[in-house]
Amino acid sequence: MLPLCFKMIKSFYKILAFYCCTILLIFPNCKSSKQLCCEASEVISYSQHPRMNENRFEIDSSINISHIRKKYSENPINRALGYFHFTKNEKNYLSYINVSMDSLIFINIIDSTDFHRSVITNYLNKGDAYNCRIINDTLHLINNRTFIYTQLKIHEDFSLTKIFILDLSKIINFKGLYLFGNYFIDKNIEFSYPHLVLTYGDFKTGNNNGKSVYFVIDIKTGDFKKRLDFPDKYKNCELRTPYSISEKINKDYIVTVFPKSDELFCWNIQTGTIKHEEHNFNFVSEFMCFHRDMNRNLAAARKYDLNDEDNSNLIYNGKYIYLIKRLRKETKNEPTKAAVLVFNDSLKHVGSIFPEYEAWPRMSFPYKNGIVLFGSNTYKAYYYVFE
């Protein structure tokens, strides 16, 4: 009887030691809630994520996009100015700016022979960062150092002509403030004449966020307002990605999501009034904050890169709003996968799509009556429809 008790006690301490080691591995140097705040918890693998069992339909077909990889190698992006989706005559293009060539590149997603390079002269300074986005047939380009805002019209032959130039620093005092560039995503600009909507940050705060998210500038009168507040967790959380992701659903309203918060807001561009908001996604995301000390802690930084599960993109395609999430990984060799949460115009969660393929969540675009999601190797893209 006594030896059996000793064996049980020994087994208990082995189990206790295992859990203690696991906690230390998952939370290295975790001395305060500020280091790993928000909703960090144990690793949840892809297969363990909650699913919706009803209203989930998926039509997928693969698209060969190996020609995009080839064209990109011949015309590299050079600087992180973001990728854009551009539609002309019902043809879909991947577009980006090549700074060294002073060019705007257009690569047809389907047709490998359909390629265009449009020269941008006198509008790019090779040493500066930019915020840029294509909206309809217009390239919106903002120099994040000089705050010069340029609109360029994209013509039928893909040539570019200037619409107008505006010095935003004459409207807003940017001292201590900054505009988000396209380092992570291309949806930091919205435009609905005469309103220009920009995501900004504040260097004077501990987490580089201001209280508000957007400047809404009337380019006709020169008036501007600050619109929409950051989620509460952003006030106490240092973030690598403190920007917002926006998608205009009509001329009056924008839908906004934040990479680190499961909240959707539909708000009026002119008044700032929130029309709809949603906080119940029927999906538990695993967000992590990023403390500056992590930059000096390789294990903690690796844990962040593997386990952080952010909102990567927001797409409106006329009927549904698609929120694309990057799912966490258990090991660095595990393929990156995504979840696609689907909402109606009232921001009600109506279903989910869980692609089985490797994915590049930020490389996702509206396509036909659904979305296309690039594979992480950029050889294939996958087309999904929610019905």
C-alpha positions as CSV (number, residue, x, y, z in Angstrom):
1,M,0.0,0.0,0.0
2,L,2.8,2.4,0.9
3,P,4.8,1.9,-2.3
4,L,1.5,2.6,-4.2
5,C,1.0,5.9,-2.4
6,F,4.6,6.9,-3.2
7,K,4.0,6.1,-6.9
8,M,0.8,8.2,-6.9
9,I,2.6,11.1,-5.3
10,K,5.4,10.8,-7.7
11,S,3.0,10.7,-10.7
12,F,1.2,13.8,-9.3
13,Y,4.4,15.8,-9.1
14,K,5.4,14.7,-12.6
15,I,2.0,16.0,-13.9
16,L,2.4,19.2,-11.9
17,A,6.0,19.8,-13.3
18,F,4.7,19.2,-16.8
19,Y,2.0,21.9,-16.4
20,C,4.4,24.3,-14.8
21,C,6.9,23.9,-17.7
22,T,4.1,24.3,-20.2
23,I,3.0,27.6,-18.6
24,L,6.6,28.8,-18.6
25,L,7.0,27.9,-22.3
26,I,3.8,29.5,-23.3
27,F,4.3,32.7,-21.3
28,P,8.1,33.3,-21.1
29,N,9.1,36.3,-18.9
30,C,5.5,37.1,-18.3
31,K,5.8,39.4,-15.3
32,S,2.8,41.6,-15.9
33,S,-0.5,41.5,-17.6
34,K,0.8,44.3,-19.9
35,Q,3.2,42.0,-21.6
36,L,0.7,39.5,-22.9
37,C,-2.6,41.2,-22.4
38,C,-5.9,41.1,-24.3
39,E,-7.2,37.6,-24.6
40,A,-4.0,35.4,-24.8
41,S,-4.6,31.8,-23.8
42,E,-3.4,28.3,-24.5
43,V,-2.7,27.4,-28.1
44,I,-5.7,26.3,-30.0
45,S,-5.0,24.4,-33.2
46,Y,-6.9,25.0,-36.5
47,S,-9.0,21.8,-36.0
48,Q,-10.2,23.0,-32.6
49,H,-11.7,26.3,-33.6
50,P,-15.4,26.6,-33.1
51,R,-17.5,26.2,-36.2
52,M,-21.0,27.3,-37.2
53,N,-22.9,24.1,-38.1
54,E,-25.7,25.9,-39.9
55,N,-25.9,28.4,-42.8
56,R,-22.4,27.5,-43.9
57,F,-22.0,26.8,-47.6
58,E,-18.9,26.8,-49.7
59,I,-18.3,26.7,-53.4
60,D,-14.6,26.6,-54.1
61,S,-12.6,26.4,-57.2
62,S,-8.8,26.9,-57.7
63,I,-7.3,29.4,-60.0
64,N,-3.8,29.1,-61.4
65,I,-2.0,32.3,-60.5
66,S,1.6,31.2,-61.2
67,H,1.9,34.0,-63.8
68,I,1.4,36.5,-61.0
69,R,4.5,35.2,-59.2
70,K,6.5,35.4,-62.4
71,K,5.4,38.9,-63.2
72,Y,6.1,40.0,-59.7
73,S,9.6,38.7,-59.8
74,E,10.1,40.7,-63.0
75,N,8.5,43.8,-61.4
76,P,9.1,43.6,-57.7
77,I,7.3,45.9,-55.3
78,N,10.6,47.2,-53.8
79,R,8.9,49.1,-51.0
80,A,5.9,48.1,-48.8
81,L,3.2,50.2,-50.5
82,G,0.5,47.5,-50.4
83,Y,-1.4,45.5,-53.0
84,F,-4.7,46.7,-54.5
85,H,-7.6,45.0,-56.2
86,F,-8.7,46.8,-59.4
87,T,-11.6,45.9,-61.6
88,K,-12.0,47.2,-65.2
89,N,-14.5,45.9,-67.7
90,E,-15.3,43.0,-65.3
91,K,-11.7,41.9,-65.4
92,N,-9.9,41.6,-62.0
93,Y,-6.3,42.8,-61.5
94,L,-3.8,42.6,-58.8
95,S,-2.1,46.0,-58.7
96,Y,0.8,47.6,-56.8
97,I,3.4,50.4,-57.1
98,N,6.9,49.7,-58.2
99,V,8.9,52.7,-56.8
100,S,12.2,52.0,-58.6
101,M,10.3,52.1,-61.9
102,D,8.0,54.9,-61.0
103,S,5.2,52.6,-62.1
104,L,1.8,51.3,-61.2
105,I,1.6,47.6,-62.1
106,F,-1.6,45.7,-63.2
107,I,-1.6,41.9,-63.4
108,N,-4.8,40.2,-64.5
109,I,-5.6,37.5,-61.9
110,I,-6.9,35.1,-64.6
111,D,-5.3,36.0,-67.9
112,S,-1.5,35.6,-67.9
113,T,-1.2,37.7,-71.1
114,D,-3.0,40.8,-69.6
115,F,-0.3,42.9,-68.0
116,H,0.1,46.7,-67.8
117,R,2.7,49.1,-66.4
118,S,1.6,52.7,-66.0
119,V,4.3,55.3,-65.4
120,I,3.9,57.6,-62.4
121,T,6.2,60.6,-62.9
122,N,6.8,63.5,-60.4
123,Y,4.5,61.9,-57.7
124,L,6.9,59.5,-56.0
125,N,9.9,60.2,-53.8
126,K,11.9,56.9,-53.6
127,G,12.9,57.6,-50.0
128,D,9.4,58.2,-48.6
129,A,6.6,56.0,-47.3
130,Y,3.2,56.3,-48.8
131,N,-0.4,55.6,-48.1
132,C,-2.2,54.6,-51.3
133,R,-5.3,52.8,-52.5
134,I,-7.3,52.4,-55.7
135,I,-11.0,53.3,-55.3
136,N,-13.1,52.8,-58.5
137,D,-10.9,54.3,-61.3
138,T,-8.8,56.6,-59.1
139,L,-5.4,56.1,-57.4
140,H,-5.3,57.9,-54.1
141,L,-1.7,58.6,-53.1
142,I,-0.5,60.3,-49.9
143,N,3.2,61.1,-49.0
144,N,3.4,60.3,-45.3
145,R,6.3,62.7,-44.8
146,T,5.0,65.8,-46.7
147,F,1.3,64.9,-46.4
148,I,0.8,65.8,-50.0
149,Y,-2.4,64.1,-51.3
150,T,-2.7,63.3,-55.0
151,Q,-5.5,61.8,-57.0
152,L,-4.6,60.1,-60.4
153,K,-7.3,58.9,-62.8
154,I,-6.8,55.4,-64.3
155,H,-8.0,55.5,-68.0
156,E,-9.2,52.7,-70.2
157,D,-5.7,52.2,-71.6
158,F,-4.3,52.2,-68.0
159,S,-2.6,55.5,-68.4
160,L,-2.7,58.0,-65.5
161,T,-3.5,61.6,-65.4
162,K,-3.6,64.0,-62.4
163,I,-7.0,65.0,-61.1
164,F,-5.7,67.3,-58.3
165,I,-3.1,67.7,-55.6
166,L,-3.8,68.9,-52.0
167,D,-1.4,69.7,-49.2
168,L,-3.1,68.2,-46.1
169,S,-0.7,69.9,-43.7
170,K,-2.4,73.2,-44.5
171,I,-5.6,71.7,-43.1
172,I,-4.4,69.6,-40.2
173,N,-1.4,70.3,-37.8
174,F,0.4,66.9,-38.0
175,K,2.9,67.7,-35.3
176,G,3.3,64.6,-33.2
177,L,0.8,62.7,-35.5
178,Y,1.3,60.3,-38.4
179,L,-0.7,58.6,-41.1
180,F,-0.6,54.8,-41.5
181,G,1.2,53.6,-44.6
182,N,0.6,50.4,-46.5
183,Y,3.0,48.3,-44.6
184,F,0.3,45.9,-43.6
185,I,-2.8,46.5,-45.6
186,D,-4.1,48.9,-48.3
187,K,-7.3,49.9,-46.5
188,N,-6.3,53.0,-44.6
189,I,-7.9,55.3,-47.1
190,E,-11.6,55.8,-48.0
191,F,-13.1,58.4,-50.3
192,S,-16.6,59.5,-51.0
193,Y,-16.7,63.0,-52.5
194,P,-16.0,65.4,-51.0
195,H,-14.8,63.4,-47.9
196,L,-11.4,61.8,-47.6
197,V,-11.1,59.4,-44.7
198,L,-7.6,58.6,-43.3
199,T,-6.4,56.4,-40.4
200,Y,-4.0,58.3,-38.2
201,G,-1.9,57.7,-35.0
202,D,-0.4,59.8,-32.3
203,F,3.3,59.5,-31.3
204,K,2.5,61.3,-28.0
205,T,0.6,58.4,-26.5
206,G,2.1,55.2,-25.0
207,N,0.6,52.9,-27.6
208,N,0.8,55.4,-30.5
209,N,-3.0,55.6,-30.8
210,G,-5.1,58.7,-30.6
211,K,-8.5,58.6,-29.0
212,S,-10.1,58.6,-32.4
213,V,-9.3,56.4,-35.4
214,Y,-10.0,58.6,-38.4
215,F,-9.6,62.1,-39.9
216,V,-12.6,62.8,-42.2
217,I,-11.5,65.7,-44.4
218,D,-13.8,67.7,-46.6
219,I,-11.5,68.4,-49.5
220,K,-14.0,71.0,-50.9
221,T,-14.2,73.2,-47.7
222,G,-11.0,72.2,-45.9
223,D,-13.0,71.3,-42.8
224,F,-12.1,68.1,-40.9
225,K,-13.5,66.0,-38.0
226,K,-12.2,63.1,-35.9
227,R,-14.4,60.0,-36.1
228,L,-14.8,56.7,-34.3
229,D,-13.0,55.7,-31.1
230,F,-10.6,52.8,-30.7
231,P,-11.8,49.8,-28.7
232,D,-11.2,49.9,-25.0
233,K,-8.5,47.3,-25.1
234,Y,-6.4,49.4,-27.5
235,K,-6.0,52.0,-24.7
236,N,-3.9,49.6,-22.6
237,C,-2.3,47.5,-25.3
238,E,0.9,48.0,-27.2
239,L,0.3,46.8,-30.8
240,R,2.2,46.1,-33.9
241,T,-0.9,46.7,-35.9
242,P,-2.8,49.6,-34.3
243,Y,-4.5,50.6,-37.6
244,S,-8.1,49.9,-38.6
245,I,-9.4,48.1,-41.7
246,S,-12.2,49.9,-43.5
247,E,-14.6,49.1,-46.3
248,K,-17.1,51.5,-47.8
249,I,-20.4,49.8,-48.5
250,N,-22.1,52.9,-50.1
251,K,-21.5,56.6,-50.5
252,D,-22.6,57.4,-46.9
253,Y,-21.4,54.5,-44.8
254,I,-18.1,52.7,-43.9
255,V,-17.7,49.4,-42.1
256,T,-14.7,49.2,-39.8
257,V,-12.9,46.4,-38.0
258,F,-9.8,46.3,-35.9
259,P,-7.1,43.6,-36.2
260,K,-7.2,42.9,-32.4
261,S,-10.9,43.2,-31.6
262,D,-14.0,41.2,-32.6
263,E,-16.1,44.3,-33.2
264,L,-17.7,45.6,-36.4
265,F,-19.0,49.2,-36.8
266,C,-21.0,50.7,-39.6
267,W,-20.8,54.4,-39.3
268,N,-21.9,57.5,-41.3
269,I,-19.0,59.4,-43.0
270,Q,-20.5,62.8,-42.6
271,T,-21.9,62.6,-39.0
272,G,-19.8,59.8,-37.5
273,T,-23.1,58.3,-36.2
274,I,-22.9,54.5,-35.7
275,K,-25.7,52.8,-37.6
276,H,-24.9,49.2,-36.8
277,E,-22.4,47.5,-34.5
278,E,-21.7,43.8,-33.8
279,H,-19.8,42.3,-30.9
280,N,-21.0,38.6,-31.2
281,F,-19.1,36.8,-34.0
282,N,-19.9,33.2,-32.8
283,F,-16.1,32.8,-33.0
284,V,-13.5,33.1,-30.3
285,S,-10.4,34.8,-31.5
286,E,-7.1,34.5,-29.8
287,F,-5.6,38.0,-29.8
288,M,-2.3,39.0,-28.3
289,C,-0.8,42.4,-27.4
290,F,2.8,43.0,-28.3
291,H,5.0,44.6,-25.6
292,R,8.2,46.4,-26.7
293,D,10.3,44.0,-24.5
294,M,9.3,41.2,-26.9
295,N,11.7,42.7,-29.5
296,R,14.5,41.5,-27.3
297,N,13.0,38.2,-26.4
298,L,13.2,35.8,-29.4
299,A,11.0,33.1,-27.7
300,A,8.3,35.7,-26.9
301,A,8.4,37.2,-30.4
302,R,8.2,33.7,-31.9
303,K,5.2,32.9,-29.7
304,Y,3.5,36.1,-30.8
305,D,4.0,35.4,-34.5
306,L,2.7,31.9,-34.2
307,N,-0.2,32.4,-31.8
308,D,-1.6,35.9,-32.6
309,E,-4.8,35.6,-34.5
310,D,-5.7,38.8,-36.1
311,N,-8.3,40.2,-38.4
312,S,-6.5,40.5,-41.7
313,N,-9.0,41.9,-44.3
314,L,-12.5,43.2,-44.8
315,I,-14.3,42.8,-48.1
316,Y,-17.8,44.0,-49.2
317,N,-19.1,42.4,-52.4
318,G,-22.5,44.0,-52.8
319,K,-24.4,41.5,-50.7
320,Y,-22.2,40.2,-47.9
321,I,-19.3,41.5,-45.8
322,Y,-16.5,39.0,-45.5
323,L,-14.1,39.3,-42.6
324,I,-10.9,37.3,-43.2
325,K,-9.0,36.1,-40.2
326,R,-5.5,34.6,-39.9
327,L,-5.6,31.5,-37.7
328,R,-2.9,30.7,-35.2
329,K,-0.3,28.0,-35.8
330,E,1.2,25.5,-33.3
331,T,4.6,25.4,-35.1
332,K,6.4,27.6,-37.6
333,N,6.2,24.8,-40.2
334,E,2.5,24.5,-39.9
335,P,0.7,26.0,-43.0
336,T,-1.1,29.3,-42.6
337,K,-4.8,29.0,-42.7
338,A,-7.7,31.4,-42.6
339,A,-11.3,31.7,-41.4
340,V,-13.8,33.8,-43.3
341,L,-16.7,35.1,-41.2
342,V,-19.7,36.4,-43.2
343,F,-22.0,39.2,-42.2
344,N,-25.1,40.9,-43.8
345,D,-25.5,44.6,-44.3
346,S,-26.8,44.9,-40.7
347,L,-23.6,43.3,-39.4
348,K,-25.3,40.1,-38.3
349,H,-23.1,37.1,-38.4
350,V,-24.8,34.7,-40.9
351,G,-22.1,32.1,-41.4
352,S,-18.5,31.0,-41.8
353,I,-16.2,29.5,-44.3
354,F,-13.1,27.5,-43.2
355,P,-10.9,27.0,-46.3
356,E,-8.9,23.8,-46.1
357,Y,-6.0,25.2,-48.1
358,E,-3.0,27.2,-47.1
359,A,-3.9,30.9,-47.3
360,W,-2.4,34.3,-47.4
361,P,-5.2,36.1,-45.5
362,R,-4.2,39.7,-46.5
363,M,-4.1,38.7,-50.2
364,S,-7.9,38.4,-50.5
365,F,-10.1,40.3,-52.9
366,P,-13.7,40.6,-54.1
367,Y,-14.3,38.3,-57.1
368,K,-17.5,37.7,-59.1
369,N,-20.2,37.1,-56.4
370,G,-17.7,36.0,-53.7
371,I,-14.1,36.4,-52.7
372,V,-10.8,35.0,-53.9
373,L,-8.1,34.1,-51.4
374,F,-4.5,33.7,-52.5
375,G,-2.6,30.6,-51.5
376,S,0.5,31.3,-49.4
377,N,2.8,30.0,-52.2
378,T,1.1,32.4,-54.7
379,Y,0.7,29.6,-57.3
380,K,-3.0,29.1,-56.7
381,A,-5.9,31.2,-55.6
382,Y,-9.2,29.9,-54.3
383,Y,-12.7,31.3,-55.0
384,Y,-15.3,31.1,-52.3
385,V,-19.0,32.0,-52.3
386,F,-21.4,32.2,-49.4
387,E,-25.0,31.5,-50.3
